[in-house]
Amino acid sequence: MRRTADSPRVMILLLAPVVAWLSGPLGHSAWGADARTRVGDWMTDETAAGVGPGIPWEFVGESPRPVERLTLWYRRPAHAARQTGAGPDAPGDDAWVDALPVGNGRLGAMVFGGIGHERIQLNEDSMWAGSPQDADNPEAERALPEIRRLLQAGDQRAAEERAGRSLVCKGPGTGFGSGATVPFGCYQTLGDLWLDIDTPDRRIEGYRRELDLRRAVARVSYRSGGIGFAREVFASAPAQALVVRLTCDRPGALSLAVRLDRPERYSTAPEGENGLVMSGQLYDGAEGTSGIRYVARLRVVLEGGTVQAEDDRLRIVDANAVTLILAAATDYRLDPPRYRGSSPETATRETLQRAAATPYARLCGDATADHQQYFGRVELNLARSASSDLPTNDRLAAFSATGDDPELAALLFQYGRYLLISSSRPGDLPANLQGIWATGIQTPWNCDYHININLQMNYWPAETTNLSECTEPLTDLMLSLLEPGQRTARIQYGMPGWVAHTITNVWGYTSPGEGLVWGANPTAGAWMCQHLWEHYRFTGDTSYLRRVYPLLREAARFFLSWLSEDPKTGRLVSGPATSPENSFRTADGTVGCLSMGPSMDQEIVWELLGEFADASQILGRDADLRERSLTARGRLLWPGITRDGRLREWAEDYDEPEPTHRHCSHLYGLHPGWQFTREGTPELFEAARRSLERRGDSGTGWSMAWKVCFWARLYDGDHAYRLLRNFLRLTGDQGFNYSDGGGVYTSLLCAHPPFQIDGNFGVAAGMAEMLLQSHAGELHLLPALPSAWPEGSVRGLRARDGFEVDIAWSRGQLTRANLRSDLGRRCVLRSADDARVLGPSGLVDCERLGPGLRAFDTERGALYRVYPTLE
């Protein structure tokens, strides 16, 4: 029998009274115990087979912590992770943020760790509703001169009224963040894998749920009725499959039912006696007939026992061990304008056939080895504390109270790297607002690509923490936006080059958003170009630079047309534009968002034109355009300083209705840019510090992560650590909070709230900045080491110009460092003033450039050792 959900909204309305009746007043089954005797009937963990209705689990005995230090672990399932008692055991979306993520870059899963009823929520990175749309607004070109004139004349209301009709996109745009039913679309769940497991006793001994970051394996273990049960879940990149392994220590003790479903637009049917297939077509946001087609295919591999298909599920009885292998694919391909690839039917069938023929030990070993080739490049060792052996949820609570747990920071750092490896692999789509992990249909903010900071933050740790390959999906997405962005530049503004605004998706969206305060951000694509240039700075890969050069060139061409002369200063300014999502108050009390020359725009354009000029020089191309770019760069209006010494966010010294706004866009030149440095621009550097002090230390999760980076760039390690401590505030809030709700869930996933993964990546990048910086043309060791980390070491961080760096310190001082030179470039080193450098031939004769600053030439592939004194 086939199970379908073609009309989910109608079905939900019809079934709601029935579900309420079946649930009973206390949420337990109204069917009675007899209805629970068969394994595989719908069961919550409170009414599992063999236990009886209405009886909660009784957890006894405390499991020890795992041997592997880089492990998130808990003594309760996800839904009970914040509780001290047993609690209900029916995992739903309210517990989703406490589940543990696994992924192979394309396939992902959230593992809840249920006992009698396990939910493994599934994702595939191309599960996008929507379709390409024409959102470029030709009215913008006609209105642009008038809007500029009104802004320069100080008529804020008239300018924004005109811009609100013309500078925004044509049509519904993103659906104001609810794009599931419009062409913009949204990323959504693949579905759920449900395991209804026969459990012999309500007493659960030694329960432990864990995620081993080094192996990339989620595990659940416990004893019930004298039998030991264990499950392992991982997403294999070599096999391109999700693997679930169930074992027990008594022969024939495993009985369970397995099924697949999703909230809407699916059909599930058996495939033979040991397989299931779930398939469907997502909504295209328009005609409804051209949406993405998907297939998820499951195979059961038994050791002992029997399996048979019953209706829409598989029933397994008396097995010794069970391996479930799931393959999933869609017909999407990042190939404009059609965005279609091969058949998911064929792809999943072939993938599943190969994986099912592979022994479990090899499946697991290959997946772990593949993961470790990335993860194992970096080690961060920080001191243990009295809380180090606590379960992760208890450890977070203790850290919130004391702030003393350096090793927890190391776990958070490596978790960020783990999440990037798991959500962004070569050949896949980039990590979105939630990486690849999302539940439901209408996901928060469409789980799209916000490119006014969020997508950029996802990739901040990629180069510094030695995961350069993880940037390939970002590069692929940007290259796919070149032609759509050229069209937007031409139709929206009547200008050459390419441009992209605040948001994009997998359908080539480069138009502005439908709201002025957040959607009128023409420098978002130029900000993305920084990642292209940074990849070259870290790797020296000229073939890569040639590949991405058209994006740099076309972005420069656009801004050379976009910039206009400020009548007051004669300088060039960008605009009309916003400082992302923020507003100001004019002298007459008008609150506005649109201006000429907002500081972030000026800083990004300054950087972009320099990046293009350098790339042009390296590749020997477009000399005339290079000269024009450098001339315009020299004429740009630089950010000013307010009356009280802060860096201006706008060209005018406006008041701020929200001084602690989550965005700190005007500080782009401090981080991730490199325009403001202590030695090069000391006044602006200090003004940036004062602006940051005014912004405060609270905010959304990603905002606090950005502030860790800022304070690291300001060489204030203790203040950076204060923000790190704030970031690790344990929260359960899943509502929308745009001001001060940031923190982490028990799973260490970042709370905006709701969950937004950029904070996990941003805070990992910030910790790397605390230990090593190279943006200012020098390799700076321990630039912002906090007093909370007096002892430690790090191995494998990357610096620009192709250096790989190991650092050790004690009592807050450098004890030694190793520098490996991959490109053989000159090294400018900032460290302790009495440091000495040993190279392949002995003591290196360094050129003294100033206190603590020295330079020396390196040989390609050579190792250089740095000591405070000769040993």
QUIZI-V134304 format. One record per pair of residues at least 24 apart in sequence whose C-alpha atoms are under 7 Angstrom apart, sorted by the first residue. I is the first residue (numbers start at 1). J is the second residue. D is the distance in whole Angstrom. If there is no record, write none. Layout:
i=I j=J d=D
i=I j=J d=D
//
This chain:
i=1 j=269 d=6
i=1 j=311 d=4
i=1 j=312 d=6
i=2 j=267 d=7
i=2 j=268 d=6
i=2 j=269 d=5
i=2 j=311 d=7
i=2 j=312 d=6
i=3 j=267 d=5
i=3 j=268 d=5
i=3 j=269 d=7
i=3 j=312 d=6
i=4 j=266 d=6
i=4 j=267 d=4
i=4 j=268 d=6
i=5 j=264 d=5
i=5 j=265 d=5
i=5 j=266 d=5
i=5 j=267 d=6
i=6 j=264 d=6
i=6 j=265 d=5
i=6 j=266 d=6
i=7 j=264 d=7
i=8 j=263 d=7
i=8 j=264 d=5
i=28 j=53 d=7
i=28 j=54 d=6
i=29 j=53 d=7
i=39 j=198 d=6
i=39 j=255 d=7
i=39 j=256 d=6
i=39 j=257 d=7
i=40 j=196 d=5
i=40 j=256 d=6
i=40 j=257 d=4
i=40 j=315 d=7
i=43 j=117 d=6
i=43 j=196 d=7
i=44 j=89 d=6
i=44 j=90 d=5
i=44 j=116 d=7
i=44 j=117 d=6
i=45 j=89 d=5
i=45 j=90 d=6
i=45 j=115 d=6
i=45 j=116 d=5
i=45 j=117 d=5
i=46 j=88 d=7
i=46 j=89 d=6
i=48 j=116 d=5
i=48 j=198 d=7
i=48 j=199 d=7
i=49 j=198 d=5
i=49 j=199 d=6
i=50 j=198 d=7
i=50 j=199 d=6
i=50 j=200 d=5
i=50 j=201 d=7
i=51 j=200 d=7
i=51 j=201 d=6
i=51 j=202 d=6
i=56 j=86 d=7
i=56 j=88 d=7
i=56 j=202 d=7
i=57 j=86 d=6
i=57 j=202 d=5
i=57 j=203 d=6
i=57 j=204 d=7
i=58 j=86 d=6
i=58 j=202 d=6
i=58 j=203 d=5
i=58 j=204 d=6
i=59 j=86 d=6
i=59 j=203 d=6
i=59 j=204 d=5
i=59 j=205 d=6
i=60 j=203 d=7
i=60 j=204 d=6
i=60 j=205 d=5
i=60 j=206 d=7
i=61 j=205 d=5
i=61 j=206 d=5
i=62 j=206 d=5
i=63 j=206 d=4
i=63 j=207 d=6
i=63 j=208 d=6
i=65 j=389 d=6
i=70 j=212 d=6
i=70 j=213 d=6
i=70 j=214 d=7
i=70 j=411 d=6
i=71 j=210 d=7
i=71 j=211 d=5
i=71 j=212 d=5
i=71 j=213 d=6
i=72 j=210 d=5
i=72 j=211 d=5
i=72 j=212 d=7
i=72 j=392 d=6
i=73 j=208 d=7
i=73 j=209 d=6
i=73 j=210 d=4
i=73 j=211 d=6
i=73 j=391 d=5
i=73 j=392 d=6
i=74 j=208 d=6
i=74 j=209 d=5
i=74 j=210 d=6
i=74 j=391 d=5
i=74 j=392 d=6
i=74 j=393 d=7
i=75 j=207 d=5
i=75 j=208 d=5
i=75 j=209 d=6
i=75 j=391 d=7
i=76 j=207 d=7
i=76 j=208 d=7
i=76 j=209 d=7
i=77 j=112 d=6
i=77 j=113 d=5
i=77 j=114 d=5
i=77 j=209 d=7
i=78 j=112 d=5
i=78 j=113 d=6
i=81 j=393 d=7
i=81 j=746 d=7
i=89 j=114 d=7
i=91 j=119 d=7
i=97 j=745 d=6
i=97 j=747 d=7
i=98 j=745 d=6
i=98 j=746 d=5
i=98 j=747 d=5
i=99 j=747 d=6
i=100 j=211 d=7
i=100 j=747 d=6
i=102 j=216 d=7
i=102 j=234 d=6
i=102 j=235 d=6
i=102 j=422 d=7
i=103 j=235 d=5
i=103 j=422 d=4
i=103 j=423 d=6
i=104 j=235 d=5
i=104 j=236 d=6
i=104 j=237 d=5
i=104 j=422 d=5
i=104 j=423 d=7
i=105 j=421 d=7
i=105 j=422 d=5
i=105 j=423 d=4
i=105 j=424 d=5
i=105 j=425 d=5
i=105 j=428 d=6
i=106 j=423 d=7
i=106 j=428 d=6
i=107 j=235 d=7
i=108 j=235 d=7
i=108 j=436 d=6
i=108 j=437 d=6
i=109 j=437 d=7
i=113 j=209 d=6
i=113 j=220 d=6
i=116 j=196 d=6
i=116 j=197 d=5
i=116 j=198 d=6
i=116 j=199 d=6
i=117 j=195 d=6
i=117 j=196 d=5
i=117 j=197 d=6
i=118 j=194 d=6
i=118 j=195 d=5
i=118 j=196 d=6
i=119 j=192 d=7
i=119 j=193 d=6
i=119 j=194 d=5
i=119 j=195 d=7
i=120 j=192 d=6
i=120 j=193 d=5
i=120 j=194 d=6
i=121 j=191 d=6
i=121 j=192 d=4
i=121 j=193 d=6
i=122 j=189 d=6
i=122 j=190 d=5
i=122 j=191 d=5
i=122 j=192 d=5
i=123 j=189 d=5
i=123 j=190 d=5
i=123 j=191 d=7
i=123 j=436 d=6
i=123 j=437 d=6
i=123 j=438 d=7
i=124 j=190 d=6
i=124 j=328 d=7
i=125 j=429 d=6
i=125 j=436 d=6
i=126 j=330 d=7
i=126 j=332 d=6
i=127 j=187 d=6
i=127 j=188 d=6
i=127 j=190 d=7
i=128 j=185 d=6
i=128 j=186 d=5
i=128 j=187 d=4
i=128 j=188 d=6
i=129 j=180 d=6
i=129 j=185 d=5
i=129 j=186 d=5
i=129 j=187 d=7
i=129 j=282 d=5
i=129 j=283 d=5
i=129 j=284 d=6
i=129 j=291 d=7
i=129 j=292 d=7
i=130 j=182 d=6
i=130 j=183 d=4
i=130 j=184 d=5
i=130 j=185 d=4
i=130 j=186 d=7
i=130 j=283 d=6
i=130 j=284 d=4
i=130 j=285 d=5
i=130 j=291 d=7
i=131 j=183 d=5
i=131 j=184 d=6
i=131 j=185 d=7
i=131 j=284 d=5
i=131 j=285 d=7
i=131 j=507 d=6
i=132 j=183 d=7
i=132 j=507 d=5
i=132 j=508 d=7
i=133 j=183 d=6
i=135 j=169 d=5
i=135 j=170 d=5
i=135 j=171 d=6
i=135 j=173 d=7
i=135 j=511 d=6
i=136 j=169 d=6
i=136 j=170 d=6
i=136 j=488 d=6
i=136 j=491 d=6
i=136 j=492 d=5
i=136 j=511 d=5
i=137 j=166 d=7
i=137 j=169 d=5
i=137 j=170 d=5
i=137 j=491 d=7
i=137 j=492 d=5
i=138 j=491 d=5
i=138 j=492 d=5
i=139 j=166 d=5
i=140 j=166 d=5
i=140 j=167 d=5
i=140 j=492 d=6
i=140 j=493 d=6
i=141 j=492 d=6
i=141 j=493 d=4
i=141 j=494 d=6
i=148 j=576 d=6
i=151 j=595 d=6
i=156 j=592 d=7
i=160 j=594 d=7
i=164 j=516 d=6
i=167 j=520 d=7
i=168 j=512 d=5
i=168 j=513 d=6
i=168 j=514 d=5
i=168 j=515 d=6
i=168 j=516 d=6
i=168 j=519 d=7
i=168 j=520 d=7
i=169 j=511 d=6
i=169 j=512 d=5
i=169 j=513 d=6
i=169 j=514 d=5
i=172 j=514 d=7
i=173 j=513 d=6
i=173 j=514 d=6
i=174 j=513 d=7
i=177 j=445 d=4
i=177 j=446 d=6
i=178 j=442 d=6
i=178 j=445 d=7
i=178 j=446 d=6
i=179 j=446 d=6
i=180 j=285 d=7
i=180 j=442 d=6
i=181 j=285 d=5
i=182 j=285 d=4
i=182 j=286 d=7
i=183 j=284 d=6
i=183 j=285 d=4
i=183 j=286 d=6
i=185 j=285 d=6
i=186 j=442 d=7
i=186 j=443 d=7
i=186 j=446 d=4
i=186 j=447 d=6
i=186 j=448 d=7
i=187 j=443 d=7
i=187 j=446 d=6
i=187 j=447 d=5
i=187 j=448 d=7
i=188 j=438 d=6
i=188 j=439 d=6
i=188 j=440 d=6
i=188 j=441 d=5
i=188 j=442 d=7
i=188 j=443 d=6
i=189 j=438 d=6
i=189 j=439 d=5
i=189 j=440 d=5
i=189 j=441 d=6
i=190 j=262 d=7
i=191 j=261 d=6
i=191 j=262 d=4
i=192 j=260 d=6
i=192 j=261 d=5
i=192 j=262 d=6
i=193 j=259 d=6
i=193 j=260 d=5
i=193 j=261 d=7
i=194 j=258 d=6
i=194 j=259 d=5
i=194 j=260 d=6
i=195 j=256 d=7
i=195 j=257 d=6
i=195 j=258 d=5
i=195 j=259 d=7
i=196 j=256 d=5
i=196 j=257 d=5
i=196 j=258 d=7
i=197 j=255 d=6
i=197 j=256 d=4
i=197 j=257 d=7
i=198 j=255 d=6
i=198 j=256 d=6
i=199 j=224 d=7
i=200 j=224 d=6
i=200 j=225 d=5
i=201 j=225 d=5
i=213 j=415 d=7
i=213 j=418 d=6
i=214 j=372 d=7
i=214 j=375 d=7
i=215 j=368 d=5
i=216 j=368 d=7
i=216 j=371 d=7
i=236 j=367 d=5
i=237 j=367 d=6
i=238 j=366 d=7
i=238 j=367 d=6
i=239 j=355 d=6
i=240 j=327 d=7
i=241 j=325 d=7
i=241 j=326 d=6
i=241 j=327 d=5
i=242 j=325 d=6
i=242 j=326 d=5
i=242 j=327 d=7
i=243 j=324 d=6
i=243 j=325 d=5
i=243 j=326 d=6
i=244 j=323 d=6
i=244 j=324 d=5
i=244 j=325 d=6
i=245 j=322 d=6
i=245 j=323 d=4
i=245 j=324 d=6
i=246 j=321 d=6
i=246 j=322 d=5
i=246 j=323 d=6
i=247 j=320 d=7
i=247 j=321 d=5
i=247 j=322 d=7
i=248 j=320 d=6
i=248 j=321 d=7
i=251 j=320 d=5
i=252 j=304 d=7
i=252 j=305 d=7
i=252 j=318 d=4
i=252 j=319 d=5
i=252 j=320 d=5
i=253 j=318 d=5
i=253 j=319 d=6
i=253 j=320 d=6
i=254 j=317 d=7
i=254 j=318 d=5
i=254 j=319 d=5
i=254 j=320 d=6
i=254 j=321 d=7
i=255 j=316 d=5
i=255 j=317 d=4
i=255 j=318 d=5
i=255 j=319 d=6
i=256 j=315 d=6
i=256 j=316 d=5
i=256 j=317 d=7
i=257 j=313 d=7
i=257 j=314 d=6
i=257 j=315 d=4
i=257 j=316 d=6
i=258 j=313 d=6
i=258 j=314 d=5
i=258 j=315 d=7
i=259 j=312 d=7
i=259 j=313 d=5
i=259 j=314 d=7
i=263 j=440 d=7
i=268 j=312 d=6
i=269 j=312 d=5
i=270 j=309 d=6
i=270 j=312 d=6
i=270 j=313 d=7
i=273 j=307 d=7
i=273 j=308 d=5
i=273 j=309 d=5
i=274 j=299 d=6
i=274 j=300 d=5
i=274 j=307 d=6
i=274 j=308 d=6
i=274 j=309 d=7
i=274 j=314 d=7
i=275 j=299 d=4
i=275 j=300 d=6
i=292 j=330 d=7
i=292 j=331 d=6
i=292 j=332 d=6
i=293 j=330 d=5
i=293 j=331 d=6
i=294 j=329 d=6
i=294 j=330 d=4
i=294 j=331 d=7
i=294 j=344 d=6
i=295 j=328 d=6
i=295 j=329 d=6
i=295 j=330 d=6
i=295 j=344 d=6
i=295 j=345 d=6
i=296 j=326 d=7
i=296 j=327 d=6
i=296 j=328 d=4
i=296 j=329 d=7
i=297 j=326 d=6
i=297 j=327 d=5
i=297 j=328 d=6
i=297 j=348 d=6
i=298 j=324 d=7
i=298 j=325 d=6
i=298 j=326 d=4
i=298 j=327 d=7
i=299 j=324 d=6
i=299 j=325 d=5
i=299 j=326 d=7
i=300 j=324 d=5
i=300 j=325 d=7
i=325 j=356 d=7
i=327 j=351 d=6
i=327 j=352 d=6
i=336 j=480 d=7
i=374 j=467 d=7
i=375 j=418 d=7
i=377 j=466 d=7
i=377 j=796 d=6
i=378 j=465 d=7
i=378 j=795 d=5
i=378 j=796 d=5
i=378 j=797 d=6
i=379 j=794 d=6
i=379 j=795 d=5
i=379 j=796 d=7
i=380 j=410 d=6
i=380 j=793 d=6
i=380 j=794 d=4
i=380 j=795 d=7
i=381 j=410 d=7
i=381 j=792 d=5
i=381 j=793 d=5
i=381 j=794 d=6
i=382 j=406 d=6
i=382 j=407 d=5
i=382 j=410 d=6
i=382 j=789 d=7
i=382 j=791 d=7
i=382 j=792 d=5
i=382 j=793 d=7
i=383 j=407 d=6
i=383 j=791 d=7
i=383 j=792 d=7
i=392 j=746 d=7
i=393 j=746 d=5
i=396 j=730 d=6
i=397 j=730 d=6
i=400 j=729 d=6
i=403 j=725 d=6
i=406 j=789 d=6
i=413 j=764 d=5
i=416 j=760 d=5
i=416 j=761 d=5
i=416 j=764 d=6
i=421 j=470 d=7
i=424 j=470 d=5
i=424 j=473 d=7
i=425 j=470 d=5
i=425 j=473 d=7
i=426 j=469 d=7
i=426 j=470 d=6
i=426 j=472 d=5
i=426 j=473 d=6
i=427 j=473 d=6
i=428 j=473 d=6
i=429 j=473 d=5
i=430 j=473 d=5
i=430 j=474 d=5
i=431 j=458 d=7
i=433 j=756 d=6
i=433 j=757 d=6
i=433 j=758 d=7
i=434 j=756 d=5
i=434 j=757 d=5
i=435 j=757 d=6
i=448 j=504 d=7
i=448 j=505 d=6
i=449 j=503 d=6
i=449 j=504 d=5
i=449 j=505 d=6
i=450 j=502 d=6
i=450 j=503 d=5
i=450 j=504 d=6
i=451 j=502 d=5
i=451 j=503 d=6
i=451 j=524 d=6
i=452 j=502 d=5
i=452 j=524 d=5
i=452 j=580 d=7
i=454 j=758 d=6
i=456 j=528 d=7
i=457 j=758 d=6
i=457 j=761 d=6
i=457 j=762 d=5
i=458 j=758 d=5
i=458 j=761 d=5
i=458 j=762 d=7
i=460 j=761 d=7
i=460 j=762 d=6
i=460 j=765 d=6
i=461 j=761 d=6
i=461 j=764 d=6
i=461 j=765 d=4
i=463 j=535 d=7
i=463 j=538 d=7
i=463 j=798 d=7
i=464 j=768 d=7
i=464 j=797 d=6
i=464 j=798 d=5
i=464 j=799 d=6
i=465 j=797 d=5
i=465 j=798 d=6
i=466 j=796 d=7
i=466 j=797 d=6
i=466 j=798 d=6
i=480 j=508 d=7
i=481 j=508 d=6
i=482 j=551 d=7
i=484 j=508 d=6
i=484 j=510 d=6
i=485 j=510 d=5
i=495 j=558 d=6
i=495 j=561 d=6
i=496 j=557 d=6
i=496 j=558 d=5
i=497 j=554 d=4
i=497 j=555 d=6
i=497 j=557 d=5
i=497 j=558 d=4
i=498 j=554 d=5
i=498 j=555 d=5
i=498 j=558 d=6
i=499 j=525 d=6
i=499 j=555 d=6
i=499 j=558 d=7
i=500 j=524 d=6
i=500 j=525 d=5
i=501 j=525 d=6
i=517 j=578 d=6
i=517 j=581 d=5
i=517 j=582 d=7
i=517 j=593 d=6
i=518 j=580 d=6
i=518 j=581 d=5
i=520 j=577 d=6
i=520 j=578 d=6
i=521 j=577 d=6
i=521 j=578 d=6
i=521 j=580 d=7
i=522 j=577 d=7
i=523 j=601 d=6
i=523 j=604 d=7
i=526 j=555 d=6
i=526 j=604 d=7
i=526 j=608 d=6
i=527 j=604 d=6
i=533 j=611 d=7
i=537 j=800 d=5
i=537 j=801 d=6
i=538 j=799 d=6
i=538 j=800 d=4
i=538 j=801 d=5
i=538 j=802 d=5
i=539 j=801 d=7
i=539 j=802 d=5
i=540 j=801 d=7
i=540 j=802 d=7
i=552 j=612 d=5
i=553 j=612 d=6
i=556 j=608 d=7
i=556 j=609 d=6
i=556 j=612 d=7
i=571 j=635 d=5
i=571 j=636 d=5
i=571 j=637 d=5
i=572 j=635 d=6
i=572 j=636 d=5
i=572 j=637 d=6
i=573 j=597 d=5
i=573 j=602 d=7
i=573 j=636 d=6
i=573 j=637 d=6
i=574 j=601 d=6
i=574 j=602 d=7
i=579 j=665 d=6
i=580 j=665 d=7
i=583 j=656 d=7
i=583 j=657 d=7
i=584 j=654 d=6
i=584 j=655 d=6
i=584 j=656 d=5
i=584 j=657 d=6
i=585 j=654 d=6
i=585 j=655 d=5
i=585 j=656 d=6
i=585 j=657 d=7
i=586 j=654 d=6
i=586 j=655 d=7
i=597 j=650 d=7
i=597 j=651 d=6
i=598 j=649 d=6
i=598 j=650 d=4
i=598 j=651 d=6
i=599 j=639 d=5
i=599 j=648 d=7
i=599 j=649 d=5
i=599 j=650 d=5
i=599 j=651 d=7
i=599 j=666 d=5
i=600 j=665 d=6
i=600 j=666 d=5
i=600 j=668 d=6
i=602 j=636 d=7
i=602 j=637 d=7
i=602 j=638 d=7
i=603 j=668 d=7
i=603 j=669 d=6
i=606 j=633 d=6
i=609 j=633 d=6
i=641 j=687 d=7
i=645 j=687 d=6
i=645 j=690 d=7
i=646 j=687 d=4
i=646 j=688 d=6
i=646 j=690 d=5
i=646 j=691 d=5
i=647 j=684 d=7
i=647 j=687 d=5
i=647 j=688 d=5
i=647 j=691 d=6
i=659 j=694 d=7
i=659 j=695 d=6
i=660 j=694 d=7
i=660 j=695 d=4
i=660 j=696 d=6
i=661 j=695 d=7
i=661 j=739 d=7
i=662 j=699 d=6
i=662 j=700 d=6
i=662 j=703 d=6
i=662 j=739 d=6
i=663 j=703 d=7
i=670 j=710 d=7
i=670 j=713 d=7
i=671 j=709 d=7
i=671 j=710 d=6
i=674 j=775 d=6
i=674 j=776 d=6
i=697 j=723 d=6
i=698 j=740 d=5
i=699 j=739 d=5
i=699 j=740 d=4
i=699 j=741 d=6
i=699 j=742 d=6
i=700 j=738 d=6
i=700 j=739 d=6
i=700 j=740 d=6
i=700 j=741 d=6
i=700 j=742 d=4
i=700 j=752 d=5
i=700 j=753 d=7
i=701 j=727 d=6
i=701 j=742 d=4
i=701 j=743 d=5
i=701 j=750 d=6
i=701 j=751 d=5
i=701 j=752 d=5
i=701 j=759 d=5
i=702 j=752 d=6
i=702 j=758 d=6
i=702 j=759 d=4
i=702 j=762 d=7
i=705 j=759 d=5
i=705 j=762 d=5
i=705 j=763 d=5
i=705 j=766 d=7
i=706 j=762 d=6
i=708 j=763 d=7
i=708 j=766 d=5
i=709 j=766 d=4
i=709 j=769 d=7
i=712 j=766 d=7
i=712 j=769 d=6
i=712 j=770 d=5
i=712 j=784 d=5
i=715 j=783 d=6
i=715 j=784 d=5
i=716 j=784 d=5
i=717 j=770 d=6
i=717 j=784 d=4
i=717 j=785 d=5
i=717 j=786 d=4
i=718 j=786 d=5
i=718 j=787 d=6
i=721 j=786 d=6
i=774 j=799 d=6
i=774 j=800 d=6
i=778 j=828 d=5
i=778 j=829 d=6
i=778 j=830 d=7
i=779 j=828 d=6
i=779 j=829 d=5
i=779 j=830 d=6
i=780 j=829 d=6
i=780 j=830 d=5
i=780 j=831 d=6
i=781 j=830 d=6
i=781 j=831 d=6
i=787 j=812 d=7
i=801 j=825 d=7
i=814 j=868 d=7
i=815 j=867 d=6
i=815 j=868 d=6
i=816 j=866 d=5
i=816 j=867 d=5
i=816 j=868 d=7
i=817 j=865 d=6
i=817 j=866 d=5
i=817 j=867 d=7
i=818 j=863 d=7
i=818 j=864 d=6
i=818 j=865 d=5
i=818 j=866 d=6
i=819 j=863 d=6
i=819 j=864 d=5
i=819 j=865 d=6
i=820 j=861 d=6
i=820 j=862 d=6
i=820 j=863 d=5
i=820 j=864 d=6
i=821 j=858 d=7
i=821 j=859 d=7
i=821 j=860 d=6
i=821 j=861 d=5
i=821 j=862 d=6
i=821 j=863 d=7
i=822 j=860 d=5
i=822 j=861 d=5
i=823 j=860 d=5
i=824 j=858 d=5
i=824 j=859 d=4
i=824 j=860 d=4
i=824 j=861 d=7
i=825 j=857 d=6
i=825 j=858 d=6
i=826 j=856 d=6
i=826 j=857 d=4
i=826 j=858 d=6
i=827 j=855 d=5
i=827 j=856 d=5
i=827 j=857 d=6
i=827 j=858 d=7
i=828 j=854 d=6
i=828 j=855 d=4
i=828 j=856 d=7
i=829 j=853 d=6
i=829 j=854 d=5
i=829 j=855 d=6
i=830 j=854 d=7
i=832 j=868 d=6
i=834 j=868 d=6
i=834 j=869 d=6
i=835 j=866 d=6
i=835 j=867 d=5
i=835 j=868 d=4
i=835 j=869 d=6
i=836 j=866 d=6
i=836 j=867 d=5
i=836 j=868 d=6
i=836 j=869 d=6
i=836 j=870 d=6
i=837 j=864 d=7
i=837 j=865 d=6
i=837 j=866 d=5
i=837 j=867 d=7
i=838 j=864 d=6
i=838 j=865 d=5
i=838 j=866 d=6
i=839 j=863 d=6
i=839 j=864 d=5
i=839 j=865 d=7
//
